[in-house]
Amino acid sequence: MFALLGAGMAAWGLDKWIRFPEARASQFGFEAPLWPAFTLFVVLATAVGVRLLWIAAGRVDDGEDLFAQRHRRRPSDPPPPRDPE
């Protein structure tokens, strides 16, 4: 689902890039084409997100509990075991 959403946004950005190539973004006195940067950002962010979710799904498929070592514990959780010194 995440990949489909990202692909849809990238396709929209590509369409805008083709229709309005003259659109420019400016910040701090610098100008740059708007749509290539937008489309590249969406593609890279989608690729990173899909990779992260793919790795997590593989770990869950292997039987790992991804929440076993969570940092924020609930008051009802037992305290973590201490390392013997």
C-alpha positions as CSV (number, residue, x, y, z in Angstrom):
1,M,0.0,0.0,0.0
2,F,2.9,2.4,0.9
3,A,4.5,1.6,-2.5
4,L,1.3,2.3,-4.4
5,L,0.8,5.6,-2.6
6,G,4.4,6.7,-3.3
7,A,4.1,5.6,-6.9
8,G,0.9,7.6,-7.3
9,M,2.6,10.7,-5.8
10,A,5.6,10.2,-8.1
11,A,3.3,9.8,-11.1
12,W,1.5,13.0,-10.2
13,G,4.8,14.9,-9.8
14,L,6.0,13.6,-13.1
15,D,2.8,14.7,-14.8
16,K,3.2,18.2,-13.3
17,W,6.8,18.2,-14.3
18,I,5.8,17.5,-18.0
19,R,2.9,20.0,-17.9
20,F,4.6,22.8,-16.0
21,P,8.3,22.6,-16.5
22,E,8.7,26.3,-15.8
23,A,7.6,26.0,-12.2
24,R,10.4,27.1,-9.9
25,A,11.0,27.0,-6.2
26,S,13.0,29.7,-4.4
27,Q,14.5,29.8,-0.9
28,F,17.1,32.0,0.6
29,G,17.7,33.7,-2.8
30,F,18.3,30.4,-4.6
31,E,16.0,29.1,-7.4
32,A,15.7,25.6,-8.7
33,P,13.2,23.6,-10.7
34,L,10.3,22.5,-8.5
35,W,9.0,19.2,-10.0
36,P,12.3,17.2,-10.5
37,A,13.2,17.8,-6.8
38,F,9.7,16.9,-5.6
39,T,9.6,13.7,-7.7
40,L,13.0,12.6,-6.7
41,F,12.3,13.2,-3.0
42,V,9.0,11.2,-3.3
43,V,10.8,8.3,-5.1
44,L,13.6,8.1,-2.6
45,A,11.4,8.4,0.5
46,T,9.1,5.7,-0.9
47,A,12.1,3.4,-1.6
48,V,13.4,3.9,1.9
49,G,10.0,3.3,3.5
50,V,9.3,0.2,1.4
51,R,12.8,-1.2,2.3
52,L,12.1,-0.6,6.0
53,L,8.7,-2.3,5.9
54,W,10.1,-5.2,3.8
55,I,12.9,-5.8,6.4
56,A,10.4,-5.6,9.3
57,A,8.0,-8.1,7.5
58,G,10.9,-10.5,7.0
59,R,11.9,-10.3,10.6
60,V,8.3,-11.0,11.7
61,D,8.1,-13.8,9.2
62,D,11.2,-15.4,10.8
63,G,9.3,-15.3,14.2
64,E,11.0,-12.3,15.8
65,D,9.0,-10.2,18.2
66,L,9.8,-6.6,17.1
67,F,8.5,-5.2,20.3
68,A,10.4,-7.4,22.7
69,Q,13.1,-4.7,23.3
70,R,10.9,-1.6,23.3
71,H,12.1,1.4,25.2
72,R,8.9,2.7,26.6
73,R,7.4,0.1,28.8
74,R,4.0,0.1,30.4
75,P,3.7,0.1,34.2
76,S,2.1,-3.4,34.1
77,D,5.2,-4.9,32.3
78,P,7.6,-6.8,34.4
79,P,11.0,-5.2,34.9
80,P,13.7,-6.3,32.4
81,P,16.2,-9.0,33.6
82,R,19.4,-7.6,35.1
83,D,22.8,-8.7,33.8
84,P,24.7,-10.7,36.4
85,E,27.9,-9.0,37.3
